[in-house]
Amino acid sequence: MGKFSIADENLANVMICRRCKTRNRMTADKCRKCGYRYLRPKRKDKRVKK
């Protein structure tokens, strides 16, 4: 993703709402925007850098 691995970890350490696609804290129980309870973790980039 980026140049710095620490920054990449912080950017990818969020939960995404399945209804409105809003970024939420990892500790969130429900979406901060719409209140939906079903959140998923943000996908990690699995590409190999050359």
C-alpha positions as CSV (number, residue, x, y, z in Angstrom):
1,M,0.0,0.0,0.0
2,G,2.1,2.9,1.2
3,K,5.7,3.7,2.1
4,F,5.5,3.2,5.8
5,S,4.3,-0.1,7.4
6,I,3.2,1.6,10.6
7,A,0.9,4.0,8.7
8,D,-0.5,1.1,6.7
9,E,-1.4,-0.8,9.9
10,N,-3.3,2.3,11.3
11,L,-5.2,2.9,8.0
12,A,-6.2,-0.8,7.8
13,N,-7.2,-1.0,11.4
14,V,-10.9,0.0,11.0
15,M,-14.3,-1.6,10.7
16,I,-16.5,-1.0,7.7
17,C,-20.3,-0.7,7.9
18,R,-22.0,-3.2,5.6
19,R,-24.9,-0.9,4.9
20,C,-23.3,2.6,4.3
21,K,-19.6,1.7,3.9
22,T,-18.5,4.1,6.6
23,R,-15.2,3.7,8.4
24,N,-15.6,3.0,12.2
25,R,-13.2,2.3,15.1
26,M,-12.1,-1.2,15.6
27,T,-13.9,-1.3,18.9
28,A,-17.3,0.0,17.6
29,D,-20.4,-2.1,18.2
30,K,-22.5,-0.2,15.7
31,C,-22.0,2.2,12.8
32,R,-21.4,5.8,13.9
33,K,-23.4,7.2,10.9
34,C,-26.4,4.9,10.4
35,G,-26.5,2.8,13.6
36,Y,-26.3,-0.5,11.7
37,R,-24.9,-3.4,13.9
38,Y,-23.2,-5.5,11.2
39,L,-19.6,-4.3,10.7
40,R,-16.7,-6.1,8.9
41,P,-13.0,-5.5,9.2
42,K,-11.3,-3.6,6.4
43,R,-9.6,-6.0,3.9
44,K,-5.9,-6.2,4.1
45,D,-3.7,-5.8,1.0
46,K,-2.2,-9.2,0.2
47,R,-0.3,-8.2,-2.9
48,V,3.5,-8.9,-2.9
49,K,5.7,-5.9,-3.5
50,K,8.5,-6.3,-6.0
